[in-house]
Amino acid sequence: MKILEKIKLIIVKLSIPVFKNRLLTYSLFRIRFLPLQEGDHYYDLTTIVLIRVLKKHLNPGNTVLDMGTGAFAVVGLSLWKQIGCQVIHADVDESLLKKAQANIDYNHANTQAIQSDFFSNIENKFDYIAFNPPYVPIEEGENINLPDSNRIQWDGGVTGTSVIEGFLEEFKAIKSPAKVFMGVNRWHIPEKKISALAKQKNIMITSIHKPFILPANIYILENISDVQPKD
């Protein structure tokens, strides 16, 4: 293993306890959190950047689909709390959605949670999609001892892109005019790989937010047929 890769693994391992700190999580996102269960964590680095970028684009009149909301519905609840927008939380996993609903209730949020395999059960209209997908390649996840108990939240398959590929295919199929804000840690999947996938699936990357310090890229995606030509 190259020295740089070893350094990255060490940083990731050291970060995991931070993602489980309840007080720090509240200070970052300004929502309340129920205690963790075994194997859970509240957020990751991509969560921070994804919310920060979305806040610059949203207003209270927007509806956001929080795709893959996870055990604590962090992205959607933070946007609801800080922007006042409407939020639809969606997750394919029933147990995760039950946890998310518990945290939604804990925050007295008037947001909606739906069990859905991508868009299969989403009937409501939405303006934006927030998506922090599982993107850790299996071997990398096992090397840093990510727990099997929440594998569905981190396991991106052999290359890390299996869930992303499925999402892009489904997003193209529904022909939605919504903008997608998708966060991916570039330490796990480099930008060129995401760009190649988007091109393959006929999805336009209209911009990429790349913070200097945190290694999370936020890709703004649109269906090509819905991208207006620039003058």
C-alpha positions as CSV (number, residue, x, y, z in Angstrom):
1,M,0.0,0.0,0.0
2,K,1.3,3.5,-0.9
3,I,2.2,5.9,1.8
4,L,-0.5,8.3,0.8
5,E,-3.1,5.6,1.0
6,K,-1.9,4.6,4.5
7,I,-2.2,8.2,5.6
8,K,-5.7,8.4,4.3
9,L,-6.7,5.2,6.1
10,I,-5.3,6.5,9.4
11,I,-7.2,9.8,9.0
12,V,-10.4,8.0,8.3
13,K,-10.0,5.7,11.3
14,L,-9.3,8.6,13.6
15,S,-12.4,10.5,12.3
16,I,-14.9,7.7,13.1
17,P,-15.1,8.6,16.9
18,V,-15.8,12.2,15.9
19,F,-18.8,11.2,13.8
20,K,-20.3,9.5,16.9
21,N,-20.0,12.5,19.2
22,R,-23.6,13.6,20.0
23,L,-22.7,17.1,21.3
24,L,-20.5,17.9,18.4
25,T,-23.1,16.7,16.0
26,Y,-25.7,19.0,17.5
27,S,-23.4,22.0,17.3
28,L,-22.8,21.3,13.6
29,F,-26.3,20.6,12.4
30,R,-28.6,22.3,15.0
31,I,-31.0,19.4,15.3
32,R,-31.4,17.0,18.2
33,F,-30.2,13.4,18.0
34,L,-31.3,10.2,19.7
35,P,-28.5,8.1,21.3
36,L,-26.5,5.9,19.0
37,Q,-27.1,2.2,18.7
38,E,-24.3,-0.3,18.1
39,G,-22.6,0.3,14.7
40,D,-24.2,3.6,14.1
41,H,-22.7,7.0,13.5
42,Y,-24.4,10.4,13.0
43,Y,-22.7,11.8,9.9
44,D,-19.5,11.7,7.8
45,L,-17.4,14.4,6.2
46,T,-19.5,14.5,3.1
47,T,-22.6,15.3,5.2
48,I,-21.1,18.6,6.3
49,V,-20.2,19.7,2.8
50,L,-23.4,18.6,1.2
51,I,-25.5,20.6,3.7
52,R,-23.3,23.6,3.4
53,V,-23.6,23.7,-0.4
54,L,-27.4,23.0,-0.5
55,K,-28.1,25.8,1.9
56,K,-26.7,28.3,-0.6
57,H,-29.2,27.1,-3.2
58,L,-32.4,26.5,-1.3
59,N,-35.3,28.7,-0.1
60,P,-38.3,28.0,2.1
61,G,-40.5,27.4,-1.0
62,N,-38.4,24.5,-2.2
63,T,-39.1,20.7,-1.7
64,V,-36.0,18.5,-1.2
65,L,-36.0,14.7,-1.6
66,D,-33.4,13.5,0.9
67,M,-32.4,10.3,-0.9
68,G,-30.9,7.6,1.3
69,T,-31.7,9.6,4.4
70,G,-30.0,7.1,6.8
71,A,-30.6,6.3,10.4
72,F,-30.8,10.0,11.6
73,A,-32.1,11.8,8.6
74,V,-29.4,14.4,9.2
75,V,-29.3,16.1,5.8
76,G,-33.1,16.5,5.4
77,L,-33.6,17.6,9.0
78,S,-30.8,20.1,8.9
79,L,-32.3,21.7,5.8
80,W,-35.8,21.7,7.2
81,K,-34.5,23.3,10.4
82,Q,-32.1,25.9,8.9
83,I,-34.0,26.8,5.7
84,G,-37.6,26.0,6.4
85,C,-38.0,24.0,3.2
86,Q,-40.2,21.0,2.7
87,V,-38.4,17.6,3.0
88,I,-39.2,14.1,1.8
89,H,-36.9,11.5,3.4
90,A,-36.5,8.3,1.5
91,D,-34.5,5.1,2.2
92,V,-34.7,1.6,0.8
93,D,-34.0,0.0,4.2
94,E,-36.9,-0.4,6.5
95,S,-34.9,-0.6,9.7
96,L,-33.0,2.6,8.8
97,L,-36.2,4.4,8.0
98,K,-37.7,3.5,11.3
99,K,-34.7,5.0,13.1
100,A,-34.9,8.1,10.8
101,Q,-38.6,8.4,11.7
102,A,-37.8,8.3,15.4
103,N,-35.3,11.1,15.0
104,I,-37.8,13.1,12.9
105,D,-40.3,12.7,15.7
106,Y,-37.7,13.6,18.3
107,N,-37.2,17.0,16.4
108,H,-41.0,17.5,16.0
109,A,-40.4,17.9,12.3
110,N,-43.3,18.1,9.8
111,T,-41.3,16.2,7.2
112,Q,-42.3,12.9,5.5
113,A,-40.4,9.6,5.5
114,I,-41.0,7.0,2.7
115,Q,-39.6,3.6,2.2
116,S,-38.5,3.6,-1.4
117,D,-36.0,1.9,-3.7
118,F,-34.7,5.1,-5.3
119,F,-37.8,6.7,-6.8
120,S,-40.1,3.7,-6.9
121,N,-42.5,4.9,-4.1
122,I,-42.0,8.7,-4.5
123,E,-45.1,10.3,-5.8
124,N,-44.6,13.8,-4.5
125,K,-43.0,16.5,-6.6
126,F,-39.6,17.9,-5.6
127,D,-37.2,20.6,-6.7
128,Y,-33.9,19.2,-5.4
129,I,-32.4,15.8,-4.5
130,A,-29.8,15.5,-1.8
131,F,-27.9,12.3,-2.0
132,N,-24.9,11.1,0.1
133,P,-24.7,7.5,-1.3
134,P,-22.7,4.5,0.0
135,Y,-19.4,4.9,-1.9
136,V,-16.8,3.0,0.0
137,P,-15.3,0.1,-1.9
138,I,-15.7,-3.1,0.0
139,E,-12.0,-3.7,0.5
140,E,-11.4,-0.2,1.8
141,G,-14.3,-0.5,4.2
142,E,-13.0,-3.7,5.6
143,N,-9.5,-2.3,6.0
144,I,-10.8,0.4,8.2
145,N,-13.1,-1.9,10.1
146,L,-16.4,-0.3,9.1
147,P,-19.1,-2.4,10.8
148,D,-21.1,-5.0,9.0
149,S,-24.2,-4.0,11.0
150,N,-24.5,-0.8,8.9
151,R,-22.9,-2.1,5.7
152,I,-25.8,-0.8,3.7
153,Q,-24.8,2.8,4.6
154,W,-21.2,2.5,3.4
155,D,-20.8,-0.4,1.0
156,G,-20.5,0.8,-2.6
157,G,-19.5,-2.6,-4.0
158,V,-16.2,-3.6,-5.4
159,T,-15.4,-0.2,-7.1
160,G,-17.5,1.9,-4.7
161,T,-19.9,3.0,-7.5
162,S,-22.6,0.3,-7.6
163,V,-25.3,2.4,-5.8
164,I,-24.3,5.6,-7.7
165,E,-24.7,3.8,-11.0
166,G,-28.1,2.5,-10.0
167,F,-29.2,6.0,-8.9
168,L,-28.1,7.7,-12.1
169,E,-29.9,5.1,-14.2
170,E,-33.2,5.6,-12.2
171,F,-32.8,9.4,-12.2
172,K,-32.4,9.4,-16.0
173,A,-35.4,7.1,-16.3
174,I,-37.9,9.3,-14.4
175,K,-36.9,12.3,-16.6
176,S,-37.0,14.6,-13.6
177,P,-36.2,18.3,-14.0
178,A,-34.9,18.4,-10.4
179,K,-31.3,19.2,-9.6
180,V,-29.3,16.5,-7.8
181,F,-26.7,17.5,-5.2
182,M,-24.6,14.3,-4.8
183,G,-21.8,14.1,-2.3
184,V,-18.9,11.8,-2.8
185,N,-15.6,11.6,-0.9
186,R,-12.9,11.9,-3.5
187,W,-10.5,9.8,-1.4
188,H,-12.7,6.8,-2.1
189,I,-13.9,7.7,-5.7
190,P,-12.0,10.2,-7.8
191,E,-13.7,12.9,-9.7
192,K,-12.7,11.4,-13.1
193,K,-14.6,8.2,-12.3
194,I,-17.8,10.1,-11.3
195,S,-17.5,12.2,-14.5
196,A,-17.1,9.1,-16.6
197,L,-20.2,7.5,-15.0
198,A,-22.3,10.6,-15.5
199,K,-21.3,10.8,-19.2
200,Q,-22.1,7.1,-19.6
201,K,-25.5,7.5,-18.1
202,N,-26.2,10.6,-20.2
203,I,-26.4,12.9,-17.1
204,M,-24.9,16.4,-17.1
205,I,-22.6,17.5,-14.3
206,T,-23.4,21.3,-14.3
207,S,-20.8,22.1,-11.6
208,I,-18.6,20.5,-8.9
209,H,-18.0,22.0,-5.5
210,K,-14.6,21.0,-4.2
211,P,-13.7,22.3,-0.8
212,F,-10.0,22.8,-0.1
213,I,-9.8,21.1,3.2
214,L,-12.5,18.4,3.3
215,P,-12.2,15.7,0.6
216,A,-15.9,15.7,-0.3
217,N,-16.9,16.7,-3.8
218,I,-20.5,17.9,-4.4
219,Y,-21.7,17.1,-7.9
220,I,-24.7,19.1,-9.2
221,L,-26.4,16.9,-11.8
222,E,-29.3,17.4,-14.2
223,N,-30.9,15.3,-16.9
224,I,-29.4,16.6,-20.1
225,S,-32.8,17.2,-21.8
226,D,-33.6,19.5,-18.9
227,V,-30.4,21.6,-19.0
228,Q,-31.1,24.9,-20.7
229,P,-28.5,26.0,-23.2
230,K,-26.3,28.9,-22.1
231,D,-26.3,32.1,-24.2
